[in-house]
Amino acid sequence: MPTALIDDQVWWDKRRKLKGICEQIAAASSTGSKVLLLAHFEGTLASAESALRMHSIEMERFAQFDSGVLCSPDSDRRGKVWSGLARSFQATHKGGAGDWGATRLRSPVETPSQIPLQIIVAEHHPLRSKDEYVIQAAATITCEAQLTVHVALDDPLLTNFGTRSIQALYKRLGIDEEICLSNPMINTAIRQAQEKIESQVPRDLPAWSIEDWFRHNLAVKD
């Protein structure tokens, strides 16, 4: 079934982002939707899991062999929450053009209880190909699902590429810093930044955090 790609949820800072992720997970879980929380970096995943525990949200670590349970109709798994690294989330079959065509962009549904699976990604990877890996895997899900990426204006991916102008826009419009923005233009700006980075990076050394990734893979001048 098609996986709906939701516009990025853009938060003022990481603290508010983690709070927003927890609130989305709590709401989805309370209606019986399963939730898969993913992060590209161990550091981000550790912070997200700590925030979930502070909100008294129970979770299990997701591994590659768990893919079959995501769309399982078992009633005892309703409202289940898994967390794991993005690389553990793999396509159930080899991707192709049909997979990409199955994805679509839309606003969040008003009745989350009708969505069996919500996939929440706690960050963008600096390389667009890493994000597309998750999208391709989501496209092979056998039940209806939606995928949402949360991003903060103080994430290194944005601070290295003009976040201050977005923060200035927040203040100029008098937008409450506790709420998130969701706009296709922001999605486009992030994609362009990722593509620019990918064209400049000569290597992709593994890192514990996105901050470490930038230090090891792409020297950015202040």
Sine and cosine of phi, psi and omega as CSV:
sin_phi,cos_phi,sin_psi,cos_psi,sin_omega,cos_omega
0.00,0.00,0.41,-0.91,-0.04,-1.00
-0.93,0.36,0.56,-0.83,0.10,-0.99
-0.97,-0.24,0.80,-0.60,-0.02,-1.00
-0.99,0.12,0.80,-0.60,0.06,-1.00
-1.00,-0.07,0.90,-0.43,-0.06,-1.00
-1.00,-0.03,0.59,-0.81,0.08,-1.00
-0.82,0.58,0.58,-0.82,0.00,-1.00
-0.79,0.61,0.61,-0.79,0.14,-0.99
-0.99,-0.10,0.95,-0.32,-0.13,-0.99
-0.97,-0.24,0.85,-0.53,-0.07,-1.00
-0.93,-0.36,0.36,-0.93,-0.03,-1.00
-0.88,0.48,-0.67,0.74,0.00,-1.00
-0.47,-0.89,0.06,-1.00,-0.08,-1.00
-0.90,0.43,-0.60,0.80,0.00,-1.00
-0.87,0.49,-0.73,0.69,0.00,-1.00
-0.93,0.37,-0.55,0.84,0.04,-1.00
-0.89,0.46,-0.73,0.68,0.00,-1.00
-0.89,0.46,-0.63,0.78,0.05,-1.00
-0.89,0.46,-0.68,0.73,0.01,-1.00
-0.90,0.43,-0.63,0.78,0.04,-1.00
-0.89,0.46,-0.72,0.70,0.00,-1.00
-0.88,0.47,-0.65,0.76,-0.01,-1.00
-0.92,0.40,-0.64,0.77,0.04,-1.00
-0.91,0.42,-0.67,0.74,-0.01,-1.00
-0.91,0.42,-0.68,0.73,0.00,-1.00
-0.88,0.47,-0.67,0.74,0.00,-1.00
-0.91,0.41,-0.68,0.73,-0.01,-1.00
-0.91,0.41,-0.71,0.71,-0.03,-1.00
-0.90,0.44,-0.59,0.81,-0.03,-1.00
-0.93,0.38,-0.39,0.92,0.01,-1.00
-1.00,-0.09,0.01,1.00,0.04,-1.00
0.99,-0.14,-0.06,1.00,0.05,-1.00
-0.95,0.32,0.61,-0.79,0.15,-0.99
-0.99,0.16,0.46,-0.89,-0.05,-1.00
-0.75,-0.66,0.73,-0.68,0.12,-0.99
-0.88,-0.47,0.93,-0.36,0.02,-1.00
-0.99,-0.13,0.83,-0.56,-0.05,-1.00
-0.85,-0.52,0.47,-0.88,0.12,-0.99
-0.60,-0.80,0.53,-0.85,0.02,-1.00
-0.98,0.19,-0.44,0.90,-0.09,-1.00
-0.84,-0.55,0.57,-0.82,-0.01,-1.00
-0.86,0.51,-0.62,0.79,-0.01,-1.00
-0.88,0.48,-0.70,0.72,0.02,-1.00
-0.91,0.42,-0.68,0.73,0.00,-1.00
-0.89,0.47,-0.67,0.75,0.01,-1.00
-0.88,0.47,-0.67,0.74,0.02,-1.00
-0.91,0.41,-0.66,0.75,0.00,-1.00
-0.92,0.40,-0.68,0.73,0.01,-1.00
-0.91,0.42,-0.60,0.80,0.05,-1.00
-0.89,0.45,-0.66,0.75,0.02,-1.00
-0.91,0.43,-0.64,0.77,0.03,-1.00
-0.88,0.47,-0.68,0.73,0.01,-1.00
-0.90,0.44,-0.61,0.79,0.03,-1.00
-0.91,0.42,-0.47,0.89,0.04,-1.00
-1.00,-0.07,0.20,0.98,0.03,-1.00
0.85,0.53,0.61,0.79,0.04,-1.00
-0.98,-0.20,0.88,-0.48,-0.01,-1.00
-0.98,0.18,0.56,-0.83,-0.03,-1.00
-0.51,-0.86,0.27,-0.96,0.12,-0.99
-0.80,-0.59,0.51,-0.86,0.06,-1.00
-0.95,0.30,0.71,-0.70,-0.02,-1.00
-1.00,-0.05,0.69,-0.73,0.06,-1.00
-0.77,-0.63,0.22,-0.98,-0.07,-1.00
-0.82,0.57,-0.62,0.79,-0.07,-1.00
-0.97,0.25,-0.07,1.00,0.00,-1.00
-1.00,0.07,-0.10,0.99,-0.12,-0.99
-0.82,0.58,-0.58,0.81,-0.06,-1.00
-0.92,0.40,-0.34,0.94,-0.06,-1.00
-1.00,0.03,-0.21,0.98,-0.08,-1.00
-0.88,0.48,-0.61,0.79,-0.01,-1.00
-0.95,-0.32,0.23,0.97,0.01,-1.00
-0.91,0.42,0.68,-0.74,-0.01,-1.00
-0.99,0.16,0.04,1.00,-0.04,-1.00
-0.81,0.59,0.81,-0.58,-0.06,-1.00
-0.91,0.41,-0.47,0.88,-0.02,-1.00
-0.96,0.28,-0.12,0.99,0.02,-1.00
-0.97,-0.23,0.04,1.00,0.06,-1.00
-0.89,0.45,0.72,-0.70,-0.01,-1.00
0.98,0.22,0.16,0.99,-0.02,-1.00
-0.94,0.35,0.58,-0.81,0.02,-1.00
-0.83,-0.55,0.81,-0.59,0.10,-1.00
-0.90,-0.43,0.49,-0.87,0.09,-1.00
-0.70,-0.72,0.58,-0.81,-0.02,-1.00
-0.09,-1.00,0.01,-1.00,0.02,-1.00
-0.99,0.14,0.53,-0.85,-0.06,-1.00
-0.86,0.51,-0.55,0.84,-0.04,-1.00
-0.94,0.35,-0.25,0.97,0.05,-1.00
-0.99,0.14,-0.23,0.97,-0.01,-1.00
-1.00,-0.07,0.96,-0.29,-0.11,-0.99
-0.87,-0.49,0.44,-0.90,0.04,-1.00
-0.89,0.45,0.58,-0.81,0.01,-1.00
-0.98,0.20,-0.21,0.98,0.12,-0.99
-0.43,-0.90,0.18,-0.98,-0.02,-1.00
-0.89,0.46,0.76,-0.65,-0.02,-1.00
-0.96,0.29,0.34,-0.94,0.03,-1.00
-0.33,-0.94,-0.17,-0.98,-0.04,-1.00
-0.87,0.50,-0.56,0.83,-0.01,-1.00
-0.89,0.45,-0.56,0.83,0.01,-1.00
-0.90,0.43,-0.73,0.69,-0.02,-1.00
-0.90,0.43,-0.62,0.78,0.01,-1.00
-0.92,0.39,-0.36,0.93,-0.04,-1.00
-0.98,0.21,-0.32,0.95,-0.02,-1.00
-1.00,0.09,0.42,-0.91,0.01,-1.00
-0.48,-0.88,0.29,-0.96,-0.03,-1.00
-0.94,-0.35,0.76,-0.65,0.03,-1.00
-0.39,-0.92,0.16,-0.99,0.04,-1.00
-0.98,0.21,0.35,-0.94,0.03,-1.00
-0.84,0.54,0.62,-0.79,-0.01,-1.00
-0.95,0.31,0.47,-0.88,-0.02,-1.00
-0.99,0.12,-0.30,0.95,-0.02,-1.00
-0.86,-0.51,0.98,0.17,-0.06,-1.00
-0.87,0.49,-0.36,0.93,-0.01,-1.00
-0.91,0.42,-0.31,0.95,0.01,-1.00
-1.00,0.08,-0.13,0.99,0.02,-1.00
-0.98,-0.18,0.95,-0.32,-0.04,-1.00
-0.87,0.49,-0.52,0.85,-0.09,-1.00
-0.67,-0.75,0.77,-0.63,0.11,-0.99
-0.91,-0.42,0.85,-0.53,0.03,-1.00
-0.98,-0.21,0.86,-0.50,-0.04,-1.00
-0.89,-0.46,0.84,-0.55,0.02,-1.00
-0.95,-0.30,0.82,-0.57,-0.16,-0.99
-0.99,0.14,0.04,1.00,-0.02,-1.00
-0.12,-0.99,0.33,-0.94,0.21,-0.98
-1.00,-0.03,0.55,-0.83,0.17,-0.99
-1.00,0.09,0.53,-0.85,0.04,-1.00
-0.85,0.53,-0.47,0.88,0.01,-1.00
-0.99,-0.13,0.81,-0.59,-0.03,-1.00
-0.87,0.50,-0.57,0.82,-0.05,-1.00
-0.88,0.48,-0.50,0.87,0.02,-1.00
-0.94,0.33,-0.62,0.78,0.07,-1.00
-0.92,0.40,-0.66,0.75,-0.03,-1.00
-0.91,0.41,-0.48,0.88,0.07,-1.00
-0.86,0.51,-0.69,0.72,0.01,-1.00
-0.93,0.37,-0.66,0.75,0.00,-1.00
-0.89,0.46,-0.67,0.74,0.01,-1.00
-0.90,0.44,-0.66,0.75,0.04,-1.00
-0.90,0.44,-0.66,0.75,0.00,-1.00
-0.90,0.43,-0.50,0.86,-0.02,-1.00
-0.93,0.37,-0.27,0.96,-0.02,-1.00
-0.99,-0.14,0.02,1.00,0.04,-1.00
-0.87,0.49,0.68,-0.73,-0.08,-1.00
-1.00,0.05,-0.17,0.99,0.07,-1.00
-0.90,-0.43,0.24,-0.97,0.02,-1.00
-0.91,0.42,0.69,-0.72,-0.04,-1.00
-0.53,-0.85,0.32,-0.95,0.14,-0.99
-0.72,-0.69,0.57,-0.82,-0.06,-1.00
-0.87,-0.49,0.80,-0.59,-0.01,-1.00
-0.79,-0.61,0.72,-0.70,0.09,-1.00
-0.95,-0.31,0.76,-0.66,0.07,-1.00
-0.97,-0.22,0.68,-0.74,-0.02,-1.00
-0.63,-0.78,0.56,-0.83,0.03,-1.00
-0.93,-0.37,0.52,-0.85,-0.03,-1.00
-0.92,0.38,-0.26,0.97,0.07,-1.00
-0.98,-0.20,0.21,0.98,0.15,-0.99
-0.92,0.40,0.64,-0.77,-0.02,-1.00
-0.81,0.59,-0.55,0.83,0.01,-1.00
-0.85,0.52,-0.58,0.82,-0.02,-1.00
-1.00,-0.02,-0.60,0.80,-0.03,-1.00
-0.90,0.43,-0.44,0.90,0.03,-1.00
-0.99,0.15,-0.14,0.99,-0.08,-1.00
-0.66,-0.75,0.82,0.57,0.23,-0.97
0.99,0.12,0.52,0.85,0.04,-1.00
-0.89,0.45,-0.53,0.85,-0.10,-1.00
-0.84,0.54,-0.53,0.85,0.00,-1.00
-0.93,0.36,-0.56,0.83,0.03,-1.00
-0.95,0.32,-0.65,0.76,0.04,-1.00
-0.90,0.44,-0.62,0.79,0.05,-1.00
-0.90,0.44,-0.61,0.79,0.04,-1.00
-0.90,0.43,-0.67,0.74,0.08,-1.00
-0.78,0.63,-0.80,0.60,-0.09,-1.00
-0.93,0.37,-0.63,0.77,-0.04,-1.00
-0.90,0.43,-0.58,0.82,0.00,-1.00
-1.00,0.05,-0.08,1.00,0.00,-1.00
0.93,0.38,0.53,0.85,-0.04,-1.00
-0.97,0.23,0.70,-0.71,0.04,-1.00
-0.88,0.47,0.81,-0.58,-0.04,-1.00
-0.93,0.36,-0.19,0.98,0.00,-1.00
-0.99,0.11,-0.26,0.96,-0.01,-1.00
-0.98,-0.19,0.24,-0.97,-0.02,-1.00
-0.96,-0.29,0.40,-0.92,0.11,-0.99
-0.99,-0.14,0.50,-0.87,0.07,-1.00
-0.59,-0.81,0.95,-0.31,-0.11,-0.99
-0.52,-0.86,0.75,-0.66,0.01,-1.00
-0.84,0.55,-0.46,0.89,0.00,-1.00
-0.91,0.41,-0.58,0.82,0.03,-1.00
-0.93,0.35,-0.64,0.77,0.07,-1.00
-0.84,0.55,-0.70,0.71,-0.02,-1.00
-0.90,0.43,-0.67,0.74,0.00,-1.00
-0.89,0.45,-0.65,0.76,0.02,-1.00
-0.91,0.41,-0.68,0.73,0.02,-1.00
-0.87,0.49,-0.68,0.73,0.00,-1.00
-0.90,0.43,-0.62,0.78,0.04,-1.00
-0.90,0.43,-0.67,0.74,0.02,-1.00
-0.88,0.47,-0.70,0.71,-0.02,-1.00
-0.91,0.42,-0.60,0.80,0.04,-1.00
-0.91,0.42,-0.69,0.72,0.02,-1.00
-0.88,0.48,-0.71,0.70,-0.06,-1.00
-0.88,0.47,-0.52,0.85,0.01,-1.00
-0.97,0.24,-0.29,0.96,-0.07,-1.00
-0.97,-0.23,-0.35,0.94,-0.11,-0.99
-0.99,0.15,0.87,-0.50,-0.01,-1.00
-0.99,0.14,-0.23,0.97,-0.06,-1.00
-0.41,-0.91,0.23,-0.97,0.02,-1.00
-0.75,-0.66,0.98,0.19,0.01,-1.00
-0.97,0.26,0.70,-0.71,0.01,-1.00
-0.90,0.44,0.51,-0.86,-0.03,-1.00
-0.53,-0.85,0.43,-0.90,-0.02,-1.00
-0.97,0.24,-0.52,0.86,-0.03,-1.00
-0.69,-0.73,0.26,-0.97,0.02,-1.00
-0.93,0.38,-0.53,0.85,0.07,-1.00
-0.88,0.47,-0.70,0.72,0.04,-1.00
-0.90,0.44,-0.60,0.80,-0.02,-1.00
-0.87,0.50,-0.71,0.71,0.01,-1.00
-0.90,0.43,-0.64,0.76,0.00,-1.00
-0.90,0.44,-0.63,0.78,-0.08,-1.00
-1.00,0.08,-0.44,0.90,-0.15,-0.99
-0.91,-0.41,-0.44,0.90,-0.07,-1.00
-0.53,-0.85,0.96,-0.28,0.03,-1.00
-0.97,0.24,0.90,-0.44,-0.01,-1.00
-0.94,-0.34,0.79,-0.61,-0.01,-1.00
-0.97,0.26,0.61,-0.79,0.04,-1.00
-0.95,0.33,0.00,0.00,0.00,0.00
